Amino acid sequence: MSEIKENFDRTEKIGVVGSPSSTAGLNIDILGTAVKKRLVGSLSVFHYTQDGEDHYAMGQITEVQMQNVWTQDPTMRGIIRQKGRVDPITERQDVHTANMMVSSVFSDGSKGIEPSSLGTVPATGTSIRLLDQPSMESLFTNYRDEMFYLGNAYGTSIPMPMWLKHFGKSQAGSGGVGEAYHIGVFGKTGSGKSVLAKMMVMGYAKHPSMSIFILDPQGEFAGDLAEASPLRRILVERLGRNVEIYDLHNLVLDDKELFKRILANSGFFEELGIIMDTNRYRAANEVLKALQPKKRSAKKGGLSSFGIDPESSSPSGSTPLHQAHTREAFDRVWDALGLEQVQNNIYTSKDTRERLSLNYETADPDEFYERWRKVANLFSYEHKVRGVKIQDLVKKIGERQGNTIIIDFSENNIPPDTYWNDSIRFILIGEFLRTIKSEAEASYRAKQLLNCLVVIDEAHRLAPREDPETEDMNVVRNSLIDAIRTTRKYGLGWMFISQTLSSLHREIISQIRVYVFGFGLGWGTERYALTDIIGGAEDAIQLYQMFRDPQSSLGERTYPFMTIGPISPLSFSGTPLFFNALKYPDEFLRMNFE
């Protein structure tokens, strides 16, 4: 007798296969000894024979129903209304049934334990048993090194095995899938989605060949992976990974177009009365000409009047962007903005030019320099420890295996002498997205898979379903939509963390392969979005709606989740699985790294 058979025979019997049943779902008649057990969410297993081999099918019980045909009789209802409990009709004649969705099947044949499928319906009376830890371990003996644990099966203390495979080819290490897939982690504030995403990142970090790049608008990941944190110690000492955290104290920008876009969105020109987007971008273009002039002929009132030699074959006094924060560079720009030719290039209307000229004449250059300096400091190396460019940061995900890079955009880590707003945040994120995609394309042209996961927190703000408010937001959204469509074959996958389903762009939701849903998406417009993903699995939605709000717990908080996709060996067929997240970080680290 095989080990799995021995363990199966020792498991607790809770019911038998009833009628009607199908390969899509089983109707279970619950035994009287099990009706008082908590069965919803429990992992169940049954043994049957298919093609001459022993098979074991597993799934979760999604609903328990009770029916008593005697108490449905109108006469009996009247008696019960008068007397309440009526022996031996009430309770003893109750019939409890359950619905079970089969999520995975294994065969125990000559080649050992192998994945299979439910190709027939087991006979009525086939025993349904509760899956316990020994049976689980005997089933997945061959995959033990690939197992990772995020939680226990919903309503139980049985750890639910997961596998988080890297995106490289299988020769690069165990569990490679050969292409990337995209992941979505959803849930309302307080549902535990951010913590679960960190746990998943740790799971992917176990693969030494995989790089991880995190865009962190709120500083969630940067805080948990800071120096001396338990997670960072494990990543560095146990897994041998290189962990680097960067914020605006380190980031140095150097792109000319980026400079113009940031300056145009900084409020610098609004103070001069240049309000419209078109005019602000014209003004930014003139500023760049003043900093880095090209060869041109001398004209009266032209750029030669503030230190540019028109006869020179190269620019005279050209200022690189990393020196634009100096007073000398600002004075060059300020003088240029006062020139008639420059103002003519910004405005074509005489009235608006006169208003600009008046605003310029009455403005205080010292006040404008302070604003200018804060913008230009984004492009400066001065006072920046470990100053690094965006393209050099992104190259790290391709140059060295095992890199974990976090970019912290949180308000707490903005240098006091640097100008910052949401518009600039979107511009920088858009630049990161563009550079990451370019790096993936370069690797693909070199016939290599990038094998990288990019994590994006607050995804609903970056890729909203409705039209974005600004052009910079629209650029970011379009970049994400384009990336999620095209980068899978490059070995570049994306993890989107979002508070909502209904406000995230449909194209992104449709391209996601692994979905994880925390509490709070079971009602209203969110439920419609959830139904679009799950389809006709109404039992799964009903169980999801039963999730308890973690913030309403009187005792210890539990964080329930529903997941769909290739994330667990218990769900070959893609049926939803339900689990409660492990306590973070202690229980999680003990289960996976001790």
CORRA-V149506 format. One record per backbone hydrogen bond with DSSP energy under -0.5 kcal/mol. CO is the residue of the C=O (numbers start at 1). NH is the residue of the N-H. E is the energy in kcal/mol with one decimal. If there is no record, write none. Layout:
CO;NH;E
CO;NH;E
This chain:
2;6;-2.2
3;7;-2.5
4;8;-2.5
5;9;-2.2
6;10;-0.8
7;10;-0.5
7;11;-0.5
8;11;-1.3
12;130;-2.5
14;31;-2.5
15;128;-3.3
16;29;-2.7
17;125;-2.3
22;25;-0.7
25;22;-2.6
26;28;-0.6
26;100;-2.0
27;18;-3.9
28;30;-0.7
28;98;-2.2
29;16;-1.9
31;34;-1.7
31;35;-0.6
32;35;-0.6
34;37;-1.7
37;39;-1.0
39;42;-2.3
42;44;-0.5
42;61;-1.7
43;131;-2.6
44;59;-1.8
45;129;-2.7
46;57;-2.3
48;55;-2.7
50;53;-1.7
53;50;-2.3
54;108;-3.0
55;48;-2.1
56;106;-2.4
57;46;-1.8
58;103;-2.7
58;104;-1.6
59;44;-3.1
60;62;-0.6
60;101;-1.6
61;41;-3.6
63;99;-2.4
65;97;-2.9
67;95;-2.6
68;72;-0.6
69;72;-0.6
70;73;-1.4
73;77;-2.5
74;78;-1.8
75;79;-1.8
76;80;-2.7
77;81;-2.3
78;82;-1.4
79;83;-3.1
80;84;-2.6
83;85;-0.6
86;89;-1.4
86;90;-2.6
89;93;-1.4
90;92;-2.7
91;94;-1.3
94;96;-0.5
95;67;-2.4
96;30;-2.6
97;65;-3.7
98;28;-2.9
99;62;-1.9
99;63;-0.9
100;26;-2.5
100;102;-0.6
101;60;-0.9
101;103;-0.5
103;572;-0.9
103;573;-1.8
104;58;-3.0
105;116;-2.9
106;56;-2.9
107;109;-0.7
107;114;-2.1
108;54;-0.8
109;112;-1.6
112;109;-1.8
114;107;-3.0
116;105;-0.5
117;119;-1.2
120;122;-0.5
123;126;-1.8
126;17;-1.9
128;14;-2.7
128;15;-1.5
129;45;-2.6
132;136;-2.2
133;137;-2.6
134;138;-2.2
135;139;-1.7
136;140;-1.7
138;141;-0.7
140;143;-1.0
141;144;-1.1
143;146;-1.5
143;147;-0.7
144;147;-1.0
148;150;-0.5
148;162;-2.4
150;582;-2.6
151;160;-2.8
152;580;-2.8
153;156;-2.5
157;159;-0.6
158;153;-3.0
159;161;-0.7
160;150;-0.6
160;151;-0.5
162;148;-2.5
163;165;-0.7
166;177;-1.8
168;178;-2.8
169;172;-2.0
170;173;-1.3
173;176;-1.1
182;513;-2.6
182;514;-2.1
183;496;-3.0
184;186;-0.5
184;516;-2.3
185;498;-2.4
186;518;-3.3
188;191;-2.1
192;196;-2.4
193;197;-2.4
194;198;-1.9
195;199;-2.1
196;200;-2.4
197;201;-2.3
198;202;-2.0
199;203;-1.6
200;204;-2.2
201;205;-2.0
202;206;-0.5
203;206;-1.0
204;207;-1.7
206;208;-0.8
207;210;-1.7
211;453;-2.3
212;405;-2.7
213;215;-0.5
213;455;-2.7
214;216;-0.7
214;407;-3.0
215;217;-0.7
215;457;-1.6
216;219;-0.6
216;409;-2.3
219;223;-1.9
220;224;-1.3
221;225;-1.6
223;226;-1.0
226;229;-1.9
229;233;-2.3
230;234;-1.9
231;235;-2.4
232;236;-2.7
233;237;-2.8
233;238;-0.9
234;238;-0.8
234;239;-2.4
235;241;-3.2
241;243;-0.6
242;244;-0.5
242;404;-2.9
244;406;-2.6
246;408;-3.5
247;250;-2.0
247;251;-1.8
250;388;-2.4
252;390;-0.6
255;259;-2.1
256;260;-2.2
257;261;-2.3
258;262;-2.6
259;263;-2.5
260;264;-2.3
261;265;-1.1
263;266;-1.2
263;268;-0.6
267;271;-1.2
269;272;-1.4
269;274;-2.3
270;273;-1.7
273;275;-1.0
276;280;-2.4
277;281;-2.4
278;282;-1.7
279;283;-2.5
280;284;-2.4
281;285;-1.8
282;286;-2.0
283;287;-2.2
284;288;-2.1
285;289;-1.8
286;290;-1.9
287;291;-2.0
288;292;-2.9
291;319;-3.5
299;302;-2.5
301;341;-0.6
302;305;-1.5
303;306;-1.7
303;308;-0.7
304;307;-1.4
307;309;-0.5
308;310;-0.8
309;312;-1.1
315;317;-0.6
318;320;-0.6
320;323;-2.0
321;324;-1.5
323;326;-1.6
326;330;-2.0
327;331;-2.8
328;332;-1.7
329;333;-1.9
330;334;-3.4
331;335;-2.5
332;336;-1.7
333;337;-2.2
334;338;-0.9
335;338;-0.6
336;339;-1.7
339;343;-2.3
340;344;-2.3
341;345;-1.5
342;346;-1.3
343;347;-2.5
349;353;-1.9
350;354;-2.5
351;355;-2.1
352;356;-2.3
353;357;-2.7
354;358;-2.3
355;359;-2.5
356;360;-2.4
357;361;-2.3
358;362;-1.8
359;363;-0.7
360;363;-0.7
363;365;-0.7
364;368;-1.9
365;369;-2.4
366;370;-1.6
367;371;-1.4
368;372;-2.8
369;373;-3.3
370;374;-1.6
371;375;-1.5
372;376;-3.1
373;377;-1.9
374;419;-1.7
375;378;-1.5
376;379;-2.0
377;380;-1.2
378;253;-2.4
381;384;-1.9
383;385;-0.7
384;387;-1.0
388;252;-2.7
389;393;-2.0
390;394;-2.5
391;395;-1.7
392;396;-0.7
393;396;-1.0
394;397;-1.5
395;398;-1.5
395;399;-2.2
396;400;-1.4
400;403;-0.8
402;242;-2.0
403;212;-2.5
404;244;-2.6
405;214;-3.2
406;246;-3.0
406;408;-0.7
407;216;-2.7
407;409;-0.7
410;413;-1.5
411;414;-1.3
413;248;-0.6
413;415;-0.6
415;418;-1.7
421;425;-2.0
422;426;-2.4
423;427;-2.0
424;428;-2.5
425;429;-2.5
426;430;-2.5
427;431;-1.8
428;432;-2.4
429;433;-2.6
430;434;-2.3
431;435;-2.3
432;436;-2.8
433;437;-2.2
434;438;-1.9
435;439;-2.2
436;440;-2.2
437;441;-2.4
438;442;-2.1
439;443;-2.1
440;444;-2.2
441;445;-2.3
442;446;-1.4
443;448;-2.5
444;447;-1.8
451;211;-2.2
452;493;-2.6
453;213;-2.7
453;455;-0.5
454;495;-3.0
455;215;-2.9
455;457;-0.5
456;497;-2.5
458;461;-1.4
458;462;-0.9
459;463;-2.3
463;505;-2.4
470;474;-1.7
471;475;-2.2
472;476;-1.9
473;477;-2.5
474;478;-2.6
475;479;-2.1
476;480;-2.3
477;481;-2.4
478;482;-2.5
479;483;-2.4
480;484;-2.7
481;485;-1.2
482;486;-1.6
483;487;-2.6
487;490;-0.9
487;492;-1.9
488;180;-2.2
488;491;-1.5
490;450;-3.0
491;452;-2.4
491;493;-0.6
493;454;-2.8
494;183;-3.1
494;496;-0.5
495;456;-3.0
495;497;-0.5
496;185;-3.0
496;498;-0.5
497;459;-2.9
498;187;-1.3
501;504;-1.1
503;465;-2.5
505;508;-0.5
505;509;-1.8
506;510;-2.6
507;511;-1.0
508;511;-0.6
508;512;-0.7
509;512;-0.8
513;515;-0.6
514;184;-2.8
515;564;-2.3
516;186;-3.1
516;518;-0.5
517;562;-2.3
518;521;-0.5
519;188;-2.3
523;526;-1.0
523;527;-0.6
524;528;-1.3
525;529;-1.9
526;530;-2.4
527;531;-2.7
528;532;-1.9
529;533;-1.0
530;534;-2.5
531;535;-2.8
536;538;-2.5
537;541;-1.6
538;542;-2.4
539;543;-2.1
540;544;-2.4
541;545;-2.3
542;546;-0.6
543;546;-0.9
544;547;-1.8
549;552;-1.9
550;553;-1.0
558;560;-0.6
559;581;-2.9
561;579;-2.4
562;517;-3.5
563;577;-2.3
564;515;-2.8
565;567;-2.5
565;568;-0.6
567;163;-2.6
568;571;-1.6
571;574;-0.6
577;563;-2.6
578;154;-2.0
579;561;-2.8
580;152;-2.3
583;588;-2.1
585;589;-2.9
586;590;-2.3
587;591;-2.3
588;592;-1.5
589;593;-2.6
590;594;-0.7
